[in-house]
Amino acid sequence: MDSETEEMGVAMPTKPTTHVLMDQEQLVAIAKRMKRANGQMGAVIRMLEEGRSCEDIVTQMAAVGKAINTAAFKLISASLKECIEEATIDRDDVTEKLQKLFLSLA
């Protein structure tokens, strides 16, 4: 609280610094991609158990990784778009958090 609000004993509400994606179309697309990655991961496990070639297994693992990363990038970009459009959040703080998430995938 600043000195003026401290004197009055009133806490001014702060803008939220987190974001939950609200775009249902994007959420469905991301969930669909994650379900596909989950199926691909099951295929990797089966391939390992069946004794398939390293090349085939690594190729499938790469597909899993790409599907997961693509879903994450889509989630971050859709969230950033909403963040920019939404006036009730602390844009700078949320944008910084989303940038850190983006860089964690790089």
Biopython code that builds the backbone (N, CA, C, O; Angstrom):
import numpy as np
from Bio.PDB.StructureBuilder import StructureBuilder

atoms = [
    (1, "MET", "N", (0.841, -1.189, 0.000)),
    (1, "MET", "CA", (0.000, 0.000, 0.000)),
    (1, "MET", "C", (0.876, 1.239, 0.000)),
    (1, "MET", "O", (1.953, 1.245, 0.597)),
    (2, "ASP", "N", (0.416, 2.291, -0.671)),
    (2, "ASP", "CA", (1.168, 3.531, -0.623)),
    (2, "ASP", "C", (0.771, 4.301, 0.626)),
    (2, "ASP", "O", (-0.142, 3.895, 1.345)),
    (3, "SER", "N", (1.452, 5.410, 0.887)),
    (3, "SER", "CA", (1.229, 6.127, 2.143)),
    (3, "SER", "C", (-0.189, 6.656, 2.257)),
    (3, "SER", "O", (-0.743, 6.670, 3.357)),
    (4, "GLU", "N", (-0.795, 7.091, 1.162)),
    (4, "GLU", "CA", (-2.151, 7.611, 1.218)),
    (4, "GLU", "C", (-3.146, 6.515, 1.577)),
    (4, "GLU", "O", (-4.019, 6.730, 2.418)),
    (5, "THR", "N", (-3.031, 5.343, 0.953)),
    (5, "THR", "CA", (-3.959, 4.262, 1.260)),
    (5, "THR", "C", (-3.670, 3.652, 2.618)),
    (5, "THR", "O", (-4.579, 3.135, 3.267)),
    (6, "GLU", "N", (-2.402, 3.703, 3.067)),
    (6, "GLU", "CA", (-2.070, 3.203, 4.398)),
    (6, "GLU", "C", (-2.744, 4.038, 5.468)),
    (6, "GLU", "O", (-3.248, 3.504, 6.456)),
    (7, "GLU", "N", (-2.754, 5.360, 5.273)),
    (7, "GLU", "CA", (-3.363, 6.243, 6.246)),
    (7, "GLU", "C", (-4.847, 5.975, 6.373)),
    (7, "GLU", "O", (-5.399, 6.058, 7.471)),
    (8, "MET", "N", (-5.505, 5.653, 5.266)),
    (8, "MET", "CA", (-6.939, 5.403, 5.294)),
    (8, "MET", "C", (-7.244, 3.964, 5.674)),
    (8, "MET", "O", (-8.401, 3.626, 5.926)),
    (9, "GLY", "N", (-6.227, 3.112, 5.720)),
    (9, "GLY", "CA", (-6.445, 1.711, 6.056)),
    (9, "GLY", "C", (-7.150, 0.934, 4.967)),
    (9, "GLY", "O", (-7.775, -0.091, 5.242)),
    (10, "VAL", "N", (-7.060, 1.402, 3.744)),
    (10, "VAL", "CA", (-7.731, 0.769, 2.608)),
    (10, "VAL", "C", (-6.680, 0.223, 1.659)),
    (10, "VAL", "O", (-5.763, 0.936, 1.251)),
    (11, "ALA", "N", (-6.820, -1.027, 1.317)),
    (11, "ALA", "CA", (-5.921, -1.628, 0.336)),
    (11, "ALA", "C", (-6.548, -1.484, -1.041)),
    (11, "ALA", "O", (-7.693, -1.879, -1.259)),
    (12, "MET", "N", (-5.793, -0.923, -1.955)),
    (12, "MET", "CA", (-6.269, -0.785, -3.325)),
    (12, "MET", "C", (-6.115, -2.138, -4.025)),
    (12, "MET", "O", (-5.074, -2.781, -3.894)),
    (13, "PRO", "N", (-7.135, -2.576, -4.762)),
    (13, "PRO", "CA", (-7.005, -3.858, -5.466)),
    (13, "PRO", "C", (-5.918, -3.774, -6.520)),
    (13, "PRO", "O", (-5.768, -2.761, -7.203)),
    (14, "THR", "N", (-5.171, -4.842, -6.640)),
    (14, "THR", "CA", (-4.135, -4.895, -7.662)),
    (14, "THR", "C", (-4.639, -5.729, -8.824)),
    (14, "THR", "O", (-5.516, -6.579, -8.671)),
    (15, "LYS", "N", (-4.071, -5.471, -9.976)),
    (15, "LYS", "CA", (-4.444, -6.234, -11.164)),
    (15, "LYS", "C", (-3.829, -7.618, -11.070)),
    (15, "LYS", "O", (-2.700, -7.756, -10.600)),
    (16, "PRO", "N", (-4.550, -8.651, -11.509)),
    (16, "PRO", "CA", (-3.984, -10.002, -11.485)),
    (16, "PRO", "C", (-2.729, -10.088, -12.347)),
    (16, "PRO", "O", (-2.595, -9.380, -13.345)),
    (17, "THR", "N", (-1.815, -10.965, -11.948)),
    (17, "THR", "CA", (-0.571, -11.135, -12.705)),
    (17, "THR", "C", (-0.475, -12.522, -13.328)),
    (17, "THR", "O", (0.600, -12.947, -13.751)),
    (18, "THR", "N", (-1.577, -13.207, -13.380)),
    (18, "THR", "CA", (-1.619, -14.503, -14.047)),
    (18, "THR", "C", (-2.712, -14.471, -15.107)),
    (18, "THR", "O", (-3.556, -13.576, -15.129)),
    (19, "HIS", "N", (-2.676, -15.453, -15.971)),
    (19, "HIS", "CA", (-3.677, -15.488, -17.035)),
    (19, "HIS", "C", (-4.134, -16.922, -17.257)),
    (19, "HIS", "O", (-3.326, -17.851, -17.252)),
    (20, "VAL", "N", (-5.431, -17.090, -17.450)),
    (20, "VAL", "CA", (-6.020, -18.377, -17.804)),
    (20, "VAL", "C", (-6.631, -18.209, -19.187)),
    (20, "VAL", "O", (-7.464, -17.329, -19.403)),
    (21, "LEU", "N", (-6.218, -19.051, -20.115)),
    (21, "LEU", "CA", (-6.725, -18.955, -21.483)),
    (21, "LEU", "C", (-8.231, -19.193, -21.499)),
    (21, "LEU", "O", (-8.718, -20.189, -20.964)),
    (22, "MET", "N", (-8.954, -18.275, -22.115)),
    (22, "MET", "CA", (-10.411, -18.356, -22.165)),
    (22, "MET", "C", (-10.937, -18.768, -23.540)),
    (22, "MET", "O", (-12.094, -19.172, -23.652)),
    (23, "ASP", "N", (-10.125, -18.677, -24.576)),
    (23, "ASP", "CA", (-10.540, -18.980, -25.942)),
    (23, "ASP", "C", (-10.792, -20.482, -26.073)),
    (23, "ASP", "O", (-9.852, -21.272, -26.158)),
    (24, "GLN", "N", (-12.061, -20.863, -26.089)),
    (24, "GLN", "CA", (-12.434, -22.275, -26.118)),
    (24, "GLN", "C", (-11.939, -22.983, -27.374)),
    (24, "GLN", "O", (-11.563, -24.154, -27.319)),
    (25, "GLU", "N", (-11.938, -22.290, -28.489)),
    (25, "GLU", "CA", (-11.456, -22.891, -29.733)),
    (25, "GLU", "C", (-9.973, -23.255, -29.612)),
    (25, "GLU", "O", (-9.557, -24.339, -30.021)),
    (26, "GLN", "N", (-9.192, -22.351, -29.053)),
    (26, "GLN", "CA", (-7.770, -22.616, -28.842)),
    (26, "GLN", "C", (-7.566, -23.739, -27.832)),
    (26, "GLN", "O", (-6.713, -24.604, -28.026)),
    (27, "LEU", "N", (-8.345, -23.727, -26.757)),
    (27, "LEU", "CA", (-8.232, -24.781, -25.743)),
    (27, "LEU", "C", (-8.512, -26.154, -26.337)),
    (27, "LEU", "O", (-7.807, -27.118, -26.041)),
    (28, "VAL", "N", (-9.536, -26.243, -27.171)),
    (28, "VAL", "CA", (-9.878, -27.515, -27.818)),
    (28, "VAL", "C", (-8.740, -27.964, -28.732)),
    (28, "VAL", "O", (-8.363, -29.136, -28.736)),
    (29, "ALA", "N", (-8.191, -27.018, -29.513)),
    (29, "ALA", "CA", (-7.097, -27.358, -30.430)),
    (29, "ALA", "C", (-5.861, -27.820, -29.661)),
    (29, "ALA", "O", (-5.196, -28.772, -30.070)),
    (30, "ILE", "N", (-5.553, -27.158, -28.560)),
    (30, "ILE", "CA", (-4.389, -27.529, -27.755)),
    (30, "ILE", "C", (-4.607, -28.894, -27.106)),
    (30, "ILE", "O", (-3.702, -29.728, -27.092)),
    (31, "ALA", "N", (-5.787, -29.118, -26.579)),
    (31, "ALA", "CA", (-6.095, -30.415, -25.956)),
    (31, "ALA", "C", (-6.018, -31.540, -26.992)),
    (31, "ALA", "O", (-5.520, -32.625, -26.693)),
    (32, "LYS", "N", (-6.508, -31.281, -28.204)),
    (32, "LYS", "CA", (-6.457, -32.279, -29.272)),
    (32, "LYS", "C", (-5.006, -32.630, -29.612)),
    (32, "LYS", "O", (-4.666, -33.797, -29.802)),
    (33, "ARG", "N", (-4.161, -31.604, -29.684)),
    (33, "ARG", "CA", (-2.749, -31.830, -29.989)),
    (33, "ARG", "C", (-2.084, -32.627, -28.865)),
    (33, "ARG", "O", (-1.260, -33.502, -29.132)),
    (34, "MET", "N", (-2.431, -32.334, -27.629)),
    (34, "MET", "CA", (-1.847, -33.055, -26.492)),
    (34, "MET", "C", (-2.323, -34.510, -26.459)),
    (34, "MET", "O", (-1.560, -35.404, -26.095)),
    (35, "LYS", "N", (-3.563, -34.743, -26.832)),
    (35, "LYS", "CA", (-4.062, -36.122, -26.909)),
    (35, "LYS", "C", (-3.317, -36.898, -27.990)),
    (35, "LYS", "O", (-3.009, -38.078, -27.822)),
    (36, "ARG", "N", (-3.032, -36.222, -29.098)),
    (36, "ARG", "CA", (-2.260, -36.861, -30.169)),
    (36, "ARG", "C", (-0.850, -37.185, -29.667)),
    (36, "ARG", "O", (-0.326, -38.266, -29.939)),
    (37, "ALA", "N", (-0.245, -36.261, -28.945)),
    (37, "ALA", "CA", (1.093, -36.500, -28.384)),
    (37, "ALA", "C", (1.057, -37.651, -27.389)),
    (37, "ALA", "O", (1.991, -38.450, -27.321)),
    (38, "ASN", "N", (-0.015, -37.734, -26.624)),
    (38, "ASN", "CA", (-0.167, -38.838, -25.675)),
    (38, "ASN", "C", (-0.223, -40.175, -26.410)),
    (38, "ASN", "O", (0.385, -41.152, -25.972)),
    (39, "GLY", "N", (-0.942, -40.220, -27.515)),
    (39, "GLY", "CA", (-0.995, -41.435, -28.321)),
    (39, "GLY", "C", (0.363, -41.775, -28.913)),
    (39, "GLY", "O", (0.750, -42.942, -28.970)),
    (40, "GLN", "N", (1.088, -40.745, -29.354)),
    (40, "GLN", "CA", (2.430, -40.967, -29.902)),
    (40, "GLN", "C", (3.368, -41.494, -28.816)),
    (40, "GLN", "O", (4.227, -42.332, -29.088)),
    (41, "MET", "N", (3.203, -41.007, -27.597)),
    (41, "MET", "CA", (4.041, -41.475, -26.493)),
    (41, "MET", "C", (3.764, -42.952, -26.218)),
    (41, "MET", "O", (4.688, -43.719, -25.949)),
    (42, "GLY", "N", (2.506, -43.347, -26.285)),
    (42, "GLY", "CA", (2.168, -44.761, -26.136)),
    (42, "GLY", "C", (2.829, -45.600, -27.221)),
    (42, "GLY", "O", (3.280, -46.718, -26.972)),
    (43, "ALA", "N", (2.880, -45.046, -28.429)),
    (43, "ALA", "CA", (3.528, -45.751, -29.534)),
    (43, "ALA", "C", (5.021, -45.924, -29.267)),
    (43, "ALA", "O", (5.593, -46.964, -29.592)),
    (44, "VAL", "N", (5.654, -44.910, -28.675)),
    (44, "VAL", "CA", (7.081, -45.012, -28.341)),
    (44, "VAL", "C", (7.301, -46.151, -27.346)),
    (44, "VAL", "O", (8.231, -46.943, -27.499)),
    (45, "ILE", "N", (6.462, -46.229, -26.350)),
    (45, "ILE", "CA", (6.593, -47.290, -25.337)),
    (45, "ILE", "C", (6.430, -48.658, -25.981)),
    (45, "ILE", "O", (7.203, -49.574, -25.702)),
    (46, "ARG", "N", (5.421, -48.800, -26.847)),
    (46, "ARG", "CA", (5.224, -50.079, -27.545)),
    (46, "ARG", "C", (6.426, -50.430, -28.406)),
    (46, "ARG", "O", (6.854, -51.584, -28.446)),
    (47, "MET", "N", (6.965, -49.440, -29.088)),
    (47, "MET", "CA", (8.126, -49.674, -29.951)),
    (47, "MET", "C", (9.327, -50.157, -29.134)),
    (47, "MET", "O", (10.058, -51.054, -29.554)),
    (48, "LEU", "N", (9.517, -49.551, -27.967)),
    (48, "LEU", "CA", (10.605, -49.988, -27.083)),
    (48, "LEU", "C", (10.396, -51.433, -26.645)),
    (48, "LEU", "O", (11.325, -52.241, -26.664)),
    (49, "GLU", "N", (9.175, -51.745, -26.254)),
    (49, "GLU", "CA", (8.858, -53.096, -25.781)),
    (49, "GLU", "C", (8.969, -54.138, -26.892)),
    (49, "GLU", "O", (9.291, -55.298, -26.636)),
    (50, "GLU", "N", (8.700, -53.715, -28.129)),
    (50, "GLU", "CA", (8.768, -54.628, -29.276)),
    (50, "GLU", "C", (10.184, -54.766, -29.828)),
    (50, "GLU", "O", (10.429, -55.599, -30.700)),
    (51, "GLY", "N", (11.118, -53.954, -29.326)),
    (51, "GLY", "CA", (12.490, -54.029, -29.810)),
    (51, "GLY", "C", (12.696, -53.405, -31.173)),
    (51, "GLY", "O", (13.528, -53.873, -31.950)),
    (52, "ARG", "N", (11.954, -52.359, -31.473)),
    (52, "ARG", "CA", (12.089, -51.676, -32.765)),
    (52, "ARG", "C", (13.420, -50.954, -32.853)),
    (52, "ARG", "O", (14.118, -50.798, -31.851)),
    (53, "SER", "N", (13.764, -50.521, -34.032)),
    (53, "SER", "CA", (15.059, -49.867, -34.260)),
    (53, "SER", "C", (15.134, -48.515, -33.562)),
    (53, "SER", "O", (14.129, -47.828, -33.382)),
    (54, "CYS", "N", (16.348, -48.157, -33.176)),
    (54, "CYS", "CA", (16.587, -46.859, -32.530)),
    (54, "CYS", "C", (16.119, -45.719, -33.425)),
    (54, "CYS", "O", (15.530, -44.749, -32.948)),
    (55, "GLU", "N", (16.380, -45.838, -34.706)),
    (55, "GLU", "CA", (15.998, -44.786, -35.648)),
    (55, "GLU", "C", (14.487, -44.560, -35.631)),
    (55, "GLU", "O", (14.028, -43.419, -35.576)),
    (56, "ASP", "N", (13.710, -45.655, -35.678)),
    (56, "ASP", "CA", (12.251, -45.530, -35.647)),
    (56, "ASP", "C", (11.773, -44.918, -34.333)),
    (56, "ASP", "O", (10.887, -44.063, -34.325)),
    (57, "ILE", "N", (12.362, -45.357, -33.230)),
    (57, "ILE", "CA", (11.949, -44.872, -31.908)),
    (57, "ILE", "C", (12.274, -43.387, -31.753)),
    (57, "ILE", "O", (11.439, -42.610, -31.289)),
    (58, "VAL", "N", (13.484, -42.998, -32.141)),
    (58, "VAL", "CA", (13.878, -41.592, -32.001)),
    (58, "VAL", "C", (13.021, -40.710, -32.909)),
    (58, "VAL", "O", (12.664, -39.595, -32.528)),
    (59, "THR", "N", (12.693, -41.192, -34.091)),
    (59, "THR", "CA", (11.825, -40.434, -34.995)),
    (59, "THR", "C", (10.471, -40.189, -34.329)),
    (59, "THR", "O", (9.929, -39.086, -34.393)),
    (60, "GLN", "N", (9.934, -41.223, -33.692)),
    (60, "GLN", "CA", (8.642, -41.083, -33.003)),
    (60, "GLN", "C", (8.769, -40.163, -31.791)),
    (60, "GLN", "O", (7.865, -39.376, -31.511)),
    (61, "MET", "N", (9.892, -40.260, -31.070)),
    (61, "MET", "CA", (10.123, -39.375, -29.918)),
    (61, "MET", "C", (10.193, -37.916, -30.367)),
    (61, "MET", "O", (9.676, -37.027, -29.690)),
    (62, "ALA", "N", (10.830, -37.678, -31.506)),
    (62, "ALA", "CA", (10.917, -36.321, -32.042)),
    (62, "ALA", "C", (9.524, -35.780, -32.363)),
    (62, "ALA", "O", (9.242, -34.603, -32.140)),
    (63, "ALA", "N", (8.663, -36.642, -32.883)),
    (63, "ALA", "CA", (7.289, -36.232, -33.191)),
    (63, "ALA", "C", (6.537, -35.864, -31.913)),
    (63, "ALA", "O", (5.776, -34.896, -31.893)),
    (64, "VAL", "N", (6.752, -36.638, -30.849)),
    (64, "VAL", "CA", (6.126, -36.341, -29.556)),
    (64, "VAL", "C", (6.598, -34.972, -29.061)),
    (64, "VAL", "O", (5.790, -34.135, -28.659)),
    (65, "GLY", "N", (7.902, -34.758, -29.094)),
    (65, "GLY", "CA", (8.457, -33.489, -28.628)),
    (65, "GLY", "C", (7.926, -32.298, -29.417)),
    (65, "GLY", "O", (7.597, -31.255, -28.851)),
    (66, "LYS", "N", (7.848, -32.473, -30.737)),
    (66, "LYS", "CA", (7.346, -31.386, -31.575)),
    (66, "LYS", "C", (5.879, -31.102, -31.271)),
    (66, "LYS", "O", (5.478, -29.940, -31.209)),
    (67, "ALA", "N", (5.079, -32.137, -31.083)),
    (67, "ALA", "CA", (3.658, -31.950, -30.782)),
    (67, "ALA", "C", (3.480, -31.213, -29.454)),
    (67, "ALA", "O", (2.642, -30.318, -29.346)),
    (68, "ILE", "N", (4.258, -31.584, -28.458)),
    (68, "ILE", "CA", (4.156, -30.935, -27.149)),
    (68, "ILE", "C", (4.618, -29.481, -27.232)),
    (68, "ILE", "O", (3.957, -28.587, -26.703)),
    (69, "ASN", "N", (5.749, -29.245, -27.892)),
    (69, "ASN", "CA", (6.241, -27.872, -28.026)),
    (69, "ASN", "C", (5.274, -26.997, -28.809)),
    (69, "ASN", "O", (5.060, -25.838, -28.455)),
    (70, "THR", "N", (4.692, -27.539, -29.864)),
    (70, "THR", "CA", (3.731, -26.777, -30.652)),
    (70, "THR", "C", (2.524, -26.408, -29.807)),
    (70, "THR", "O", (2.032, -25.282, -29.886)),
    (71, "ALA", "N", (2.043, -27.344, -29.000)),
    (71, "ALA", "CA", (0.917, -27.057, -28.111)),
    (71, "ALA", "C", (1.285, -25.971, -27.107)),
    (71, "ALA", "O", (0.481, -25.080, -26.832)),
    (72, "ALA", "N", (2.479, -26.040, -26.566)),
    (72, "ALA", "CA", (2.927, -25.035, -25.598)),
    (72, "ALA", "C", (3.034, -23.658, -26.248)),
    (72, "ALA", "O", (2.594, -22.664, -25.671)),
    (73, "PHE", "N", (3.619, -23.595, -27.453)),
    (73, "PHE", "CA", (3.729, -22.316, -28.153)),
    (73, "PHE", "C", (2.343, -21.750, -28.454)),
    (73, "PHE", "O", (2.120, -20.546, -28.322)),
    (74, "LYS", "N", (1.423, -22.606, -28.855)),
    (74, "LYS", "CA", (0.061, -22.168, -29.154)),
    (74, "LYS", "C", (-0.600, -21.619, -27.892)),
    (74, "LYS", "O", (-1.284, -20.597, -27.945)),
    (75, "LEU", "N", (-0.402, -22.287, -26.768)),
    (75, "LEU", "CA", (-0.969, -21.834, -25.496)),
    (75, "LEU", "C", (-0.402, -20.466, -25.113)),
    (75, "LEU", "O", (-1.147, -19.572, -24.710)),
    (76, "ILE", "N", (0.896, -20.308, -25.239)),
    (76, "ILE", "CA", (1.533, -19.041, -24.881)),
    (76, "ILE", "C", (1.066, -17.920, -25.817)),
    (76, "ILE", "O", (0.725, -16.833, -25.351)),
    (77, "SER", "N", (1.049, -18.172, -27.117)),
    (77, "SER", "CA", (0.668, -17.111, -28.057)),
    (77, "SER", "C", (-0.792, -16.714, -27.894)),
    (77, "SER", "O", (-1.118, -15.529, -27.966)),
    (78, "ALA", "N", (-1.675, -17.681, -27.675)),
    (78, "ALA", "CA", (-3.087, -17.368, -27.465)),
    (78, "ALA", "C", (-3.270, -16.596, -26.155)),
    (78, "ALA", "O", (-4.077, -15.669, -26.082)),
    (79, "SER", "N", (-2.523, -16.981, -25.134)),
    (79, "SER", "CA", (-2.597, -16.271, -23.856)),
    (79, "SER", "C", (-2.079, -14.852, -23.990)),
    (79, "SER", "O", (-2.661, -13.920, -23.434)),
    (80, "LEU", "N", (-0.995, -14.683, -24.721)),
    (80, "LEU", "CA", (-0.427, -13.352, -24.920)),
    (80, "LEU", "C", (-1.418, -12.457, -25.661)),
    (80, "LEU", "O", (-1.573, -11.285, -25.319)),
    (81, "LYS", "N", (-2.079, -13.001, -26.660)),
    (81, "LYS", "CA", (-3.082, -12.234, -27.407)),
    (81, "LYS", "C", (-4.193, -11.773, -26.468)),
    (81, "LYS", "O", (-4.576, -10.603, -26.487)),
    (82, "GLU", "N", (-4.708, -12.681, -25.652)),
    (82, "GLU", "CA", (-5.755, -12.304, -24.710)),
    (82, "GLU", "C", (-5.245, -11.290, -23.697)),
    (82, "GLU", "O", (-5.954, -10.347, -23.344)),
    (83, "CYS", "N", (-4.030, -11.482, -23.236)),
    (83, "CYS", "CA", (-3.425, -10.585, -22.256)),
    (83, "CYS", "C", (-3.364, -9.161, -22.789)),
    (83, "CYS", "O", (-3.656, -8.207, -22.068)),
    (84, "ILE", "N", (-2.989, -9.022, -24.039)),
    (84, "ILE", "CA", (-2.875, -7.700, -24.654)),
    (84, "ILE", "C", (-4.254, -7.046, -24.773)),
    (84, "ILE", "O", (-4.387, -5.830, -24.630)),
    (85, "GLU", "N", (-5.267, -7.858, -25.033)),
    (85, "GLU", "CA", (-6.621, -7.334, -25.236)),
    (85, "GLU", "C", (-7.354, -7.064, -23.924)),
    (85, "GLU", "O", (-8.298, -6.274, -23.898)),
    (86, "GLU", "N", (-6.932, -7.708, -22.836)),
    (86, "GLU", "CA", (-7.645, -7.618, -21.562)),
    (86, "GLU", "C", (-7.105, -6.460, -20.722)),
    (86, "GLU", "O", (-5.903, -6.368, -20.473)),
    (87, "ALA", "N", (-8.000, -5.587, -20.293)),
    (87, "ALA", "CA", (-7.581, -4.401, -19.548)),
    (87, "ALA", "C", (-7.481, -4.640, -18.039)),
    (87, "ALA", "O", (-6.938, -3.801, -17.321)),
    (88, "THR", "N", (-7.990, -5.756, -17.556)),
    (88, "THR", "CA", (-8.065, -5.956, -16.104)),
    (88, "THR", "C", (-6.848, -6.663, -15.523)),
    (88, "THR", "O", (-6.845, -6.994, -14.337)),
    (89, "ILE", "N", (-5.821, -6.902, -16.320)),
    (89, "ILE", "CA", (-4.635, -7.584, -15.801)),
    (89, "ILE", "C", (-3.411, -6.686, -15.919)),
    (89, "ILE", "O", (-3.401, -5.720, -16.681)),
    (90, "ASP", "N", (-2.407, -7.017, -15.169)),
    (90, "ASP", "CA", (-1.141, -6.295, -15.235)),
    (90, "ASP", "C", (-0.395, -6.810, -16.463)),
    (90, "ASP", "O", (0.330, -7.802, -16.383)),
    (91, "ARG", "N", (-0.570, -6.148, -17.578)),
    (91, "ARG", "CA", (-0.029, -6.619, -18.859)),
    (91, "ARG", "C", (1.476, -6.830, -18.831)),
    (91, "ARG", "O", (1.980, -7.834, -19.334)),
    (92, "ASP", "N", (2.184, -5.888, -18.248)),
    (92, "ASP", "CA", (3.646, -5.987, -18.233)),
    (92, "ASP", "C", (4.102, -7.235, -17.490)),
    (92, "ASP", "O", (4.979, -7.957, -17.965)),
    (93, "ASP", "N", (3.516, -7.489, -16.335)),
    (93, "ASP", "CA", (3.920, -8.646, -15.528)),
    (93, "ASP", "C", (3.549, -9.957, -16.218)),
    (93, "ASP", "O", (4.357, -10.884, -16.273)),
    (94, "VAL", "N", (2.327, -10.031, -16.742)),
    (94, "VAL", "CA", (1.892, -11.255, -17.422)),
    (94, "VAL", "C", (2.718, -11.478, -18.681)),
    (94, "VAL", "O", (3.114, -12.606, -18.972)),
    (95, "THR", "N", (2.978, -10.413, -19.427)),
    (95, "THR", "CA", (3.789, -10.538, -20.636)),
    (95, "THR", "C", (5.180, -11.054, -20.295)),
    (95, "THR", "O", (5.715, -11.913, -20.996)),
    (96, "GLU", "N", (5.765, -10.535, -19.224)),
    (96, "GLU", "CA", (7.089, -11.003, -18.796)),
    (96, "GLU", "C", (7.054, -12.488, -18.428)),
    (96, "GLU", "O", (7.969, -13.234, -18.777)),
    (97, "LYS", "N", (6.015, -12.914, -17.733)),
    (97, "LYS", "CA", (5.888, -14.331, -17.372)),
    (97, "LYS", "C", (5.731, -15.202, -18.617)),
    (97, "LYS", "O", (6.334, -16.272, -18.707)),
    (98, "LEU", "N", (4.930, -14.750, -19.570)),
    (98, "LEU", "CA", (4.734, -15.518, -20.800)),
    (98, "LEU", "C", (6.023, -15.574, -21.623)),
    (98, "LEU", "O", (6.320, -16.597, -22.241)),
    (99, "GLN", "N", (6.782, -14.488, -21.632)),
    (99, "GLN", "CA", (8.063, -14.510, -22.335)),
    (99, "GLN", "C", (9.005, -15.521, -21.706)),
    (99, "GLN", "O", (9.711, -16.232, -22.421)),
    (100, "LYS", "N", (9.030, -15.600, -20.382)),
    (100, "LYS", "CA", (9.880, -16.568, -19.695)),
    (100, "LYS", "C", (9.445, -17.994, -20.055)),
    (100, "LYS", "O", (10.281, -18.871, -20.272)),
    (101, "LEU", "N", (8.126, -18.211, -20.115)),
    (101, "LEU", "CA", (7.633, -19.539, -20.511)),
    (101, "LEU", "C", (8.086, -19.864, -21.932)),
    (101, "LEU", "O", (8.539, -20.973, -22.215)),
    (102, "PHE", "N", (7.957, -18.886, -22.814)),
    (102, "PHE", "CA", (8.376, -19.075, -24.196)),
    (102, "PHE", "C", (9.852, -19.449, -24.259)),
    (102, "PHE", "O", (10.233, -20.392, -24.952)),
    (103, "LEU", "N", (10.671, -18.708, -23.538)),
    (103, "LEU", "CA", (12.112, -18.986, -23.554)),
    (103, "LEU", "C", (12.446, -20.330, -22.929)),
    (103, "LEU", "O", (13.445, -20.948, -23.297)),
    (104, "SER", "N", (11.634, -20.792, -21.997)),
    (104, "SER", "CA", (11.892, -22.103, -21.391)),
    (104, "SER", "C", (11.739, -23.227, -22.404)),
    (104, "SER", "O", (12.263, -24.323, -22.202)),
    (105, "LEU", "N", (11.028, -22.966, -23.484)),
    (105, "LEU", "CA", (10.838, -23.974, -24.536)),
    (105, "LEU", "C", (11.934, -23.921, -25.586)),
    (105, "LEU", "O", (12.103, -24.861, -26.363)),
    (106, "ALA", "N", (12.679, -22.824, -25.612)),
    (106, "ALA", "CA", (13.697, -22.632, -26.660)),
    (106, "ALA", "C", (14.929, -23.488, -26.405)),
    (106, "ALA", "O", (15.879, -23.450, -27.187)),
]
sb = StructureBuilder()
sb.init_structure("model")
sb.init_model(0)
sb.init_chain("A")
sb.init_seg("    ")
for serial, (resi, resn, name, xyz) in enumerate(atoms, 1):
    if name == "N":
        sb.init_residue(resn, " ", resi, " ")
    sb.init_atom(name, np.array(xyz, "f"), 0.0, 1.0, " ", f" {name:<3s}", serial, name[0])
structure = sb.get_structure()
